[in-house]
Amino acid sequence: MSNRLKIFLLLACIILAIGSTMYALPTGGRDITYYADATFSGDPVGERYLACGSGSWQSWGTVTSYSKVETWDCGTGENTGCWAYFCASNDCEPIDCSGW
């Protein structure tokens, strides 16, 4: 096998390996804040946060049935939504919290 062919095959393998490990980063950020009860008052008991361009969640605390989800566009930084969720037995009811 010629050296040119070996180099070509090696480069092709490298390009395929890099391409297979790439994935799309999120186009929007998301912050999920968990509260102890349905009043959504007091200090949060937990949080999950997905920053723009990170592709991985940051989290702390406890996940509860009472969460507030805020989203934003990574390109403009503008808020794209806010929902509060009351969840019981895997049945969640979203409530628009944009005016809170």
C-alpha positions as CSV (number, residue, x, y, z in Angstrom):
1,M,0.0,0.0,0.0
2,S,1.4,3.4,-1.0
3,N,2.2,6.1,1.6
4,R,-0.3,8.5,-0.1
5,L,-3.1,5.9,0.4
6,K,-2.1,5.3,4.0
7,I,-2.2,9.0,4.8
8,F,-5.5,9.5,3.0
9,L,-7.1,6.6,5.0
10,L,-5.7,7.9,8.2
11,L,-7.1,11.4,7.6
12,A,-10.4,9.9,6.6
13,C,-10.6,8.0,9.9
14,I,-9.7,11.1,11.9
15,I,-12.4,13.1,10.1
16,L,-15.0,10.4,10.7
17,A,-14.0,10.1,14.4
18,I,-14.3,13.8,15.0
19,G,-17.6,14.0,13.1
20,S,-19.2,11.1,15.0
21,T,-18.4,12.8,18.4
22,M,-19.9,16.2,17.5
23,Y,-23.4,17.1,18.5
24,A,-25.5,20.2,18.3
25,L,-25.4,22.5,21.3
26,P,-28.7,23.8,22.6
27,T,-30.2,26.8,20.9
28,G,-31.9,27.8,24.2
29,G,-31.0,27.9,27.8
30,R,-33.2,26.5,30.6
31,D,-33.4,27.0,34.3
32,I,-35.6,24.7,36.4
33,T,-36.1,25.8,40.0
34,Y,-37.7,23.4,42.5
35,Y,-39.7,24.5,45.5
36,A,-41.0,22.8,48.6
37,D,-44.7,23.5,48.0
38,A,-47.2,24.9,45.5
39,T,-46.9,28.5,46.8
40,F,-43.5,28.8,45.0
41,S,-42.4,31.0,47.9
42,G,-39.4,30.8,50.1
43,D,-36.0,29.6,49.1
44,P,-35.7,27.0,46.3
45,V,-34.8,23.5,47.4
46,G,-33.1,22.5,44.1
47,E,-32.2,23.6,40.6
48,R,-31.2,22.3,37.2
49,Y,-29.5,24.8,34.8
50,L,-28.6,24.4,31.1
51,A,-26.4,27.3,29.9
52,C,-26.1,28.3,26.3
53,G,-23.3,26.6,24.6
54,S,-22.6,24.1,27.4
55,G,-24.5,21.0,26.4
56,S,-24.5,19.8,30.0
57,W,-26.8,20.3,33.0
58,Q,-25.6,21.8,36.3
59,S,-27.7,20.8,39.3
60,W,-28.0,20.9,43.0
61,G,-30.5,20.1,45.7
62,T,-33.8,18.2,45.7
63,V,-36.2,17.6,42.8
64,T,-39.8,18.1,43.9
65,S,-43.3,18.2,42.3
66,Y,-43.3,22.0,42.3
67,S,-41.0,23.5,39.6
68,K,-40.7,26.8,37.8
69,V,-39.1,26.5,34.3
70,E,-37.6,29.6,32.5
71,T,-36.2,29.4,29.0
72,W,-34.3,31.9,26.8
73,D,-32.9,32.1,23.3
74,C,-29.1,31.7,23.1
75,G,-28.8,34.0,20.1
76,T,-30.7,37.0,21.5
77,G,-30.7,36.3,25.3
78,E,-34.4,37.1,25.4
79,N,-36.8,35.1,27.6
80,T,-38.8,32.7,25.5
81,G,-41.1,31.3,28.3
82,C,-41.9,30.7,31.9
83,W,-44.0,27.9,33.2
84,A,-44.8,26.7,36.7
85,Y,-45.6,23.0,37.1
86,F,-47.7,21.3,39.8
87,C,-47.0,17.6,39.4
88,A,-48.8,14.7,41.0
89,S,-48.5,11.1,39.9
90,N,-46.6,12.0,36.7
91,D,-49.4,14.3,35.7
92,C,-48.1,17.9,35.4
93,E,-50.2,21.0,34.9
94,P,-48.2,23.9,33.4
95,I,-49.2,27.4,34.4
96,D,-47.8,30.5,32.5
97,C,-45.6,32.4,35.0
98,S,-44.4,35.1,32.7
99,G,-46.0,37.9,34.7
100,W,-44.6,36.7,38.1
